[in-house]
Amino acid sequence: MEQIKIDEPRWDQATYQGRANHFFTTTNPLNLLCSDEELDKAKEVVTKYRKDGQLNGLTVAELWKAKHVYDSAFHPDTGDKMLIIGRMSAQVPCNMFITGCMMTFYRTTPAVVFWQWINQSFNAIVNYTNRSGNSPITNQQLGTSYALATSGALVTALGLNSLTKSMSPIIGRLVPFAAVAAANCVNIPLMRMHEIQKGISVSDENGNVLGESSIAAKWGITQVVLSRIGMASPGMVLPPLLMNYLDRKGFLKRFPWSAAPIQVTLCGVLLTFATPMCCALFPQKASISVDSLEPELQAKIRKSPNPPTVVYYNKGL
């Protein structure tokens, strides 16, 4: 039987459908329901298969199920069990609650400050939990990113709230989305500043490292920022439109308690699909033309035997 490459995604990552299938599995909130015993059993199955390449009575489907459970809870570099709220499978339930509350309690300054702080604190935990084991985020980087992203979100939210007081109510309801988008534009580049400064590895199609490129890092970070904003868009744009409609019809005046449950639930439904679908927008193994790289790196690559015209790099998440 052909060896199963369980350290690579199960589906073809060259296609959007394959990437979407991979991320629907990775972000599945049901993985949070696995007990410690189930997680440890999955780790044992994966570790044993990596060692001897034998199914040991398991079917291929059972092996992949164990691998998906393992990936949902253990750090890919260190092998340590990750904080539960920092796991990718916690993205939908945590974000649906935080996003729903941000959009419900957006009118007063204390509420804006509190929920933007909660959101950026959650982002910091996710970034820390999923930090690279080979190139870890330092406490200073984490603290700086957290402080500046929170500040950026608050300045955007409070500033826009002030500017939109005399505008249509729907404009005010969209302010939290603008704040989250602004925070992503600050937070992600800061968290990965070392990649911009030192560059990331670029390789040929066979995985042979050809050098380090800051330009590739900037392209990868840009794609991640766009993906994160895309994830937030449906859950932070469609519910405000619905709530504005319900407000005009007088529904919220008759049932004022319903605003938070409606928005949290709708955010959950939208995030369940938006999170994996936007993670899949760009290939994890991204490509860039050699002509677009730094001149000195171009020269180095072109001196090698059979120089490629395109190189590849890991864009991150």
C-alpha positions as CSV (number, residue, x, y, z in Angstrom):
1,M,0.0,0.0,0.0
2,E,1.2,3.5,-0.9
3,Q,2.5,5.5,2.1
4,I,0.0,8.1,3.2
5,K,1.5,11.6,3.5
6,I,-0.2,12.6,6.7
7,D,2.1,15.6,7.2
8,E,0.6,17.2,4.1
9,P,-3.1,18.3,3.7
10,R,-5.4,15.5,2.6
11,W,-6.8,17.5,-0.3
12,D,-5.1,19.1,-3.3
13,Q,-4.0,22.6,-2.2
14,A,-3.6,23.8,-5.8
15,T,-7.4,24.1,-6.1
16,Y,-9.7,26.4,-4.1
17,Q,-12.0,23.4,-3.4
18,G,-9.1,21.4,-1.9
19,R,-8.0,24.3,0.3
20,A,-11.6,24.9,1.4
21,N,-12.0,21.2,2.4
22,H,-8.8,21.4,4.4
23,F,-9.8,24.5,6.3
24,F,-13.4,23.4,6.9
25,T,-11.8,20.4,8.7
26,T,-9.2,22.5,10.5
27,T,-11.7,25.1,11.8
28,N,-14.5,22.6,12.7
29,P,-15.8,23.7,16.2
30,L,-16.8,20.1,17.0
31,N,-13.1,19.3,17.5
32,L,-13.4,21.3,20.8
33,L,-15.6,18.6,22.1
34,C,-12.9,16.0,22.0
35,S,-11.8,14.9,25.5
36,D,-8.2,14.9,26.7
37,E,-8.2,11.1,26.3
38,E,-9.4,11.4,22.7
39,L,-6.7,14.0,21.9
40,D,-4.0,11.9,23.5
41,K,-5.2,8.8,21.5
42,A,-5.1,10.8,18.3
43,K,-1.6,11.9,19.1
44,E,-0.5,8.3,19.7
45,V,-2.0,7.2,16.4
46,V,-0.2,9.9,14.4
47,T,3.1,9.5,16.2
48,K,3.0,5.7,15.7
49,Y,2.2,6.1,12.0
50,R,5.0,8.6,11.5
51,K,7.4,6.1,13.1
52,D,6.5,2.9,11.3
53,G,4.2,3.8,8.5
54,Q,1.7,1.0,9.5
55,L,-2.0,1.4,9.8
56,N,-2.1,-1.1,12.7
57,G,-5.7,-2.2,12.1
58,L,-7.0,1.3,11.3
59,T,-8.7,2.2,8.0
60,V,-7.3,5.1,6.0
61,A,-10.4,7.2,7.0
62,E,-9.7,6.5,10.7
63,L,-6.1,7.5,10.3
64,W,-7.1,10.8,8.7
65,K,-9.7,11.4,11.4
66,A,-7.0,11.0,14.0
67,K,-4.7,13.3,12.1
68,H,-7.4,16.0,11.9
69,V,-8.2,15.7,15.6
70,Y,-4.4,15.9,16.4
71,D,-3.9,19.0,14.2
72,S,-6.8,20.7,15.9
73,A,-5.2,20.6,19.3
74,F,-1.4,20.2,19.1
75,H,1.2,22.7,17.9
76,P,2.7,21.6,14.6
77,D,6.3,22.6,15.6
78,T,6.5,21.8,19.3
79,G,3.9,19.1,19.6
80,D,2.5,20.7,22.7
81,K,-1.2,20.8,23.4
82,M,-2.4,24.3,22.6
83,L,-4.6,26.6,24.8
84,I,-8.2,25.7,23.9
85,I,-9.3,29.3,23.0
86,G,-6.2,29.7,20.9
87,R,-7.0,26.7,18.6
88,M,-8.3,27.2,15.1
89,S,-11.4,25.2,16.0
90,A,-12.2,27.9,18.6
91,Q,-12.3,30.7,16.1
92,V,-16.0,30.4,15.2
93,P,-17.5,30.1,18.7
94,C,-15.3,32.7,20.2
95,N,-15.5,35.2,17.3
96,M,-19.3,34.8,17.0
97,F,-19.7,35.9,20.6
98,I,-17.2,38.7,20.5
99,T,-18.3,40.0,17.1
100,G,-22.0,39.8,18.0
101,C,-21.4,41.8,21.2
102,M,-19.2,44.4,19.4
103,M,-22.0,45.1,17.0
104,T,-24.7,45.2,19.7
105,F,-22.9,47.4,22.1
106,Y,-21.4,50.0,19.8
107,R,-23.1,53.2,20.9
108,T,-21.3,54.1,24.2
109,T,-17.6,54.8,24.7
110,P,-17.2,52.3,27.6
111,A,-18.9,49.5,25.6
112,V,-16.7,50.2,22.6
113,V,-13.5,50.3,24.7
114,F,-14.5,47.0,26.5
115,W,-15.4,44.9,23.4
116,Q,-12.5,46.2,21.3
117,W,-10.2,45.3,24.1
118,I,-11.7,41.9,24.4
119,N,-11.4,41.3,20.7
120,Q,-7.7,42.3,20.6
121,S,-7.0,40.3,23.7
122,F,-8.5,37.2,22.0
123,N,-6.4,37.9,18.9
124,A,-3.3,38.1,21.0
125,I,-4.0,34.8,22.6
126,V,-4.6,33.2,19.1
127,N,-1.3,34.7,17.8
128,Y,0.6,33.5,20.8
129,T,-0.9,30.0,20.7
130,N,-0.1,29.6,17.0
131,R,3.3,31.2,17.1
132,S,6.1,29.5,15.1
133,G,8.1,27.0,17.1
134,N,11.1,27.7,14.8
135,S,10.8,31.5,14.8
136,P,8.8,32.3,17.9
137,I,7.1,35.6,18.6
138,T,8.9,37.4,21.4
139,N,7.0,38.8,24.4
140,Q,8.1,42.3,23.3
141,Q,6.7,41.7,19.8
142,L,3.5,40.3,21.2
143,G,3.0,43.2,23.7
144,T,3.8,45.9,21.1
145,S,1.4,44.3,18.6
146,Y,-1.3,44.0,21.2
147,A,-1.0,47.6,22.4
148,L,-0.9,49.1,18.9
149,A,-3.7,46.9,17.5
150,T,-5.9,47.7,20.4
151,S,-5.1,51.4,20.2
152,G,-5.7,51.4,16.4
153,A,-9.1,49.7,16.8
154,L,-10.2,52.1,19.6
155,V,-9.1,55.2,17.7
156,T,-10.9,54.0,14.6
157,A,-14.1,53.0,16.5
158,L,-14.3,56.0,18.7
159,G,-13.3,58.4,16.0
160,L,-15.8,57.0,13.5
161,N,-18.6,56.9,16.1
162,S,-18.1,60.6,16.7
163,L,-18.1,61.3,13.0
164,T,-21.2,59.2,12.2
165,K,-23.5,60.5,14.9
166,S,-25.3,62.7,12.5
167,M,-25.3,60.1,9.7
168,S,-27.7,57.3,8.9
169,P,-27.9,54.6,11.7
170,I,-26.6,52.0,9.3
171,I,-23.3,53.8,9.0
172,G,-22.9,53.7,12.8
173,R,-23.6,50.0,12.8
174,L,-20.7,49.4,10.4
175,V,-18.1,51.2,12.6
176,P,-17.1,48.0,14.4
177,F,-16.2,46.4,11.1
178,A,-14.0,49.4,10.2
179,A,-12.3,49.1,13.6
180,V,-11.6,45.4,13.2
181,A,-10.2,45.9,9.6
182,A,-7.9,48.7,10.8
183,A,-6.7,46.5,13.7
184,N,-5.9,43.7,11.3
185,C,-3.8,46.0,9.1
186,V,-1.8,46.9,12.2
187,N,-1.7,43.7,14.2
188,I,-0.6,41.1,11.5
189,P,2.3,43.1,10.0
190,L,3.6,43.9,13.5
191,M,3.4,40.3,14.6
192,R,5.4,39.3,11.6
193,M,7.8,42.3,11.5
194,H,10.8,39.9,11.8
195,E,9.8,38.3,8.5
196,I,9.7,41.7,6.8
197,Q,13.1,42.6,8.2
198,K,14.9,39.3,7.7
199,G,12.9,37.8,4.9
200,I,11.3,34.4,4.6
201,S,12.6,31.3,2.8
202,V,11.8,30.9,-0.8
203,S,12.2,27.5,-2.5
204,D,12.0,25.8,-5.8
205,E,9.2,23.3,-6.6
206,N,11.1,20.5,-5.0
207,G,11.4,22.4,-1.7
208,N,15.1,23.3,-2.1
209,V,15.6,26.6,-0.2
210,L,17.1,29.3,-2.5
211,G,17.3,32.2,-0.2
212,E,15.4,34.7,2.0
213,S,13.1,37.4,0.6
214,S,11.5,40.4,2.3
215,I,9.4,41.0,-0.8
216,A,7.8,37.5,-0.5
217,A,7.1,38.1,3.2
218,K,5.3,41.4,2.3
219,W,3.2,39.6,-0.3
220,G,2.4,36.8,2.1
221,I,1.4,39.2,4.9
222,T,-0.8,41.2,2.5
223,Q,-2.6,38.0,1.6
224,V,-3.2,37.1,5.2
225,V,-4.5,40.6,6.0
226,L,-7.0,40.4,3.1
227,S,-8.1,36.9,4.3
228,R,-8.6,38.1,7.8
229,I,-10.7,41.1,6.7
230,G,-12.6,38.8,4.3
231,M,-13.4,36.5,7.3
232,A,-14.9,39.3,9.3
233,S,-16.8,40.9,6.4
234,P,-20.0,38.7,6.2
235,G,-20.5,38.6,9.9
236,M,-19.9,42.3,10.4
237,V,-21.7,43.7,7.4
238,L,-24.8,41.5,6.9
239,P,-26.1,41.5,10.5
240,P,-26.0,45.3,10.7
241,L,-28.1,45.5,7.5
242,L,-30.6,43.1,9.1
243,M,-30.6,44.9,12.4
244,N,-31.1,48.3,10.7
245,Y,-34.1,46.8,8.9
246,L,-35.6,45.4,12.1
247,D,-35.0,48.7,13.8
248,R,-36.9,50.6,11.1
249,K,-39.8,48.1,11.4
250,G,-40.0,48.7,15.1
251,F,-39.1,45.1,16.0
252,L,-36.2,46.1,18.2
253,K,-38.3,48.6,20.1
254,R,-40.8,45.8,20.9
255,F,-38.1,43.2,21.7
256,P,-35.0,45.2,22.8
257,W,-33.5,42.1,24.4
258,S,-33.3,40.3,21.1
259,A,-30.5,42.4,19.5
260,A,-27.6,40.5,21.0
261,P,-29.0,36.9,20.5
262,I,-29.9,37.6,16.9
263,Q,-26.5,39.1,16.0
264,V,-24.5,36.5,17.9
265,T,-26.4,33.7,16.2
266,L,-26.2,35.2,12.7
267,C,-22.5,35.8,13.2
268,G,-22.0,32.2,14.2
269,V,-23.7,30.9,11.0
270,L,-21.8,33.3,8.7
271,L,-18.4,32.7,10.4
272,T,-18.8,28.9,10.1
273,F,-18.5,29.4,6.4
274,A,-16.6,32.6,6.0
275,T,-13.6,31.4,8.2
276,P,-12.6,28.4,6.2
277,M,-13.6,29.9,2.8
278,C,-11.5,33.0,3.4
279,C,-8.6,31.0,4.8
280,A,-8.7,29.2,1.4
281,L,-8.6,32.3,-0.7
282,F,-4.8,32.1,-1.2
283,P,-2.7,28.9,-1.4
284,Q,-0.7,28.2,1.8
285,K,2.3,27.4,-0.5
286,A,2.3,30.7,-2.4
287,S,4.3,31.5,-5.5
288,I,6.1,34.6,-6.8
289,S,8.0,35.3,-10.0
290,V,11.8,35.4,-9.6
291,D,11.6,38.7,-11.5
292,S,9.7,40.2,-8.6
293,L,12.3,39.4,-6.0
294,E,15.2,41.5,-4.7
295,P,17.9,42.1,-7.4
296,E,20.6,40.3,-5.3
297,L,18.4,37.3,-4.8
298,Q,17.4,37.2,-8.4
299,A,21.1,37.1,-9.3
300,K,21.8,34.3,-6.8
301,I,19.0,32.2,-8.1
302,R,19.9,32.7,-11.8
303,K,23.5,31.4,-11.0
304,S,22.1,28.1,-9.9
305,P,21.8,25.1,-12.3
306,N,18.4,25.1,-14.1
307,P,17.2,28.3,-12.4
308,P,13.4,28.4,-11.8
309,T,11.3,31.3,-13.1
310,V,8.9,30.9,-10.1
311,V,9.7,30.3,-6.4
312,Y,7.4,29.3,-3.5
313,Y,7.0,30.3,0.1
314,N,4.7,29.7,3.1
315,K,2.4,32.7,3.4
316,G,1.3,31.9,7.0
317,L,-2.2,32.2,8.4
